[in-house]
Amino acid sequence: MRSRHLWITAILVVSMLTVAACATPTPQVIKETVVVKETQIVEKPVEKVVKETVTVRETVVVEKPVEKVVTPTPVPAKIAGTIRVGSWDSGGALEPFNNAIKSFEAQYPKAKVQLESVPQGYGDKLLTQFAAGTAPDIFQVGDGDVARFVAKGVVEDLEPYIHGDNALDMSVFFPKVAAIGQVGGKTYLLTKDYSPLVLYYNKTLFDEAGVKYPDENWTWDNFLAAAKALTKTDASGKVIRWGVQLPDSWGDPYWVRGLSPIIYQNGGELISPDGKKASGYINSPQTIEAVQWYVDLFLKHKVAPTKADVEALAGQDLFQTGKVAMLWTGRWPLKDFQKNPKLNFGTAQLPKGKQRANSICWAGFAMYSKSPNKDTAWAFLKWIAAEQGAQEFAKYAFTAVQPIAELQGLDTDPYNAPIVKDLEFVHPLPEFTNPKFGECVETPFRTALEQIFLQGKDVKTALDEIATKADTCLTQP
């Protein structure tokens, strides 16, 4: 990040001024006589006390006419007309939209923004609108659809706008976050909100067990040792407190995004960089070793509750009730944890394997490639992603705009600073390598994980079996 002074100055300017789109006129030379002040050195005689005449230098200001080039002030382009904005959000989640729309319309009185909330069946409706050519000018997109929508040609390439008259300085964003909206080196979407994976830890339970709090130097070995020390059993040997709750024991089981940082930390991948094959990647020694280490946390070391364990506890919040000492999840429960006066907790970067790595859950905004009013659509997209409207969304979720994050103190706040620090290590999403990643790689991988956990299938065997099938699937038209 740049210095706080420069960034705060930048965001204040962003908050107060909106650079309107403008036509670039041809500079013209206008001969105009003006008076400028020019410093010259002149010499004049001065008589000294010793009756000796010497020469001294004296600075004087003289005036002289000069000819200059006058460039007319660009005339702002017209930002007007009605644009439509599509979102799957509803209820209170629409508040930042409404506030951003209000401020945008105040800035551009001739423009109107129509918000279309579709909380149920949003994706299906969007596909129908694409087919009919009637999609909203700006619409919300989840990270899993970015590459697919780019391949379909339904999202506008934003590069001409970013570098055009109404330009956008992309350096205001966290680089690894902004990259999620890019395909093939070009920006197609701007960030709405996001979350990397976070490690929460219960300070009270750590203190009771005499375990050092996690820090940026924590490795897999440190993590496992702490999880073992924090796991507690009763007299019968039944686990009554686990060291850590991992993605496969809450929410959607076999959540690939939650597990993937461990694969990346071990130098593994799920698919080739060009998106053409999975064999040699999803079943590489590095990936197999990482998945085995993850599975062992549940089945061998028993430091993490299984899905069945969680269901037996009737859906309790295991972290807030002290039944797990650590929680591996996203940033989204942070505010609720902070509201609990009985919960003494901290956050940390994910532990490091052979290298440091994290993954991300992300949502962004795209411009429809067939929008009839792209100038106004771009002005609004820029407004909500980087300008005054972005400040509204920053009140509800993690912001991608570095100056806003600094104004909020996220880089120094003890809860958020470790999360911000780990953004540097966010790994590119494999979904972006091939639009068929979900169908050909992610779904079979989830099936393999299910076989490993529930049927005791060997990790290497399970991953070898899906690798070849994934290759065939990826190359089919």
HELIX and SHEET records of a PDB file:
HELIX    1   1 ARG A    4  MET A   16  1                                  13    
HELIX    2   2 GLY A   91  LEU A   94  5                                   4    
HELIX    3   3 GLU A   95  GLN A  107  1                                  13    
HELIX    4   4 TYR A  122  ALA A  132  1                                  11    
HELIX    5   5 ASP A  143  ASP A  145  5                                   3    
HELIX    6   6 VAL A  146  LYS A  152  1                                   7    
HELIX    7   7 GLU A  159  ILE A  162  1                                   4    
HELIX    8   8 MET A  170  VAL A  172  5                                   3    
HELIX    9   9 PRO A  175  ALA A  178  1                                   4    
HELIX   10  10 ALA A  179  GLY A  181  5                                   3    
HELIX   11  11 LYS A  203  ALA A  209  1                                   7    
HELIX   12  12 TRP A  220  LEU A  230  1                                  11    
HELIX   13  13 PRO A  247  SER A  249  5                                   3    
HELIX   14  14 VAL A  256  GLN A  265  1                                  10    
HELIX   15  15 PRO A  285  LEU A  299  1                                  15    
HELIX   16  16 LYS A  307  ALA A  312  1                                   6    
HELIX   17  17 LEU A  334  GLN A  338  1                                   5    
HELIX   18  18 LYS A  374  ALA A  386  1                                  13    
HELIX   19  19 GLN A  388  PHE A  393  1                                   6    
HELIX   20  20 GLN A  402  LEU A  407  1                                   6    
HELIX   21  21 ALA A  417  ASP A  422  1                                   6    
HELIX   22  22 LEU A  423  PHE A  425  5                                   3    
HELIX   23  23 PRO A  430  PHE A  432  5                                   3    
HELIX   24  24 PHE A  437  PHE A  437  1                                   1    
HELIX   25  25 GLY A  438  GLU A  442  3                                   5    
HELIX   26  26 THR A  443  GLN A  455  1                                  13    
HELIX   27  27 VAL A  459  THR A  475  1                                  17    
SHEET    1   A 2 VAL A  34  GLU A  47  0                                        
SHEET    2   A 2 THR A  53  VAL A  66 -1                                        
SHEET    1   B 5 ALA A 111  SER A 117  0                                        
SHEET    2   B 5 GLY A  81  SER A  87  1                                        
SHEET    3   B 5 ILE A 138  GLY A 142  1                                        
SHEET    4   B 5 ILE A 360  MET A 367 -1                                        
SHEET    5   B 5 LEU A 189  PRO A 196 -1                                        
SHEET    1   C 2 GLN A 182  VAL A 183  0                                        
SHEET    2   C 2 LYS A 186  THR A 187 -1                                        
SHEET    1   D 5 LYS A 232  THR A 233  0                                        
SHEET    2   D 5 VAL A 239  GLN A 245 -1                                        
SHEET    3   D 5 VAL A 324  THR A 329  1                                        
SHEET    4   D 5 VAL A 198  ASN A 202 -1                                        
SHEET    5   D 5 PHE A 345  ALA A 348 -1                                        
END                                                                             
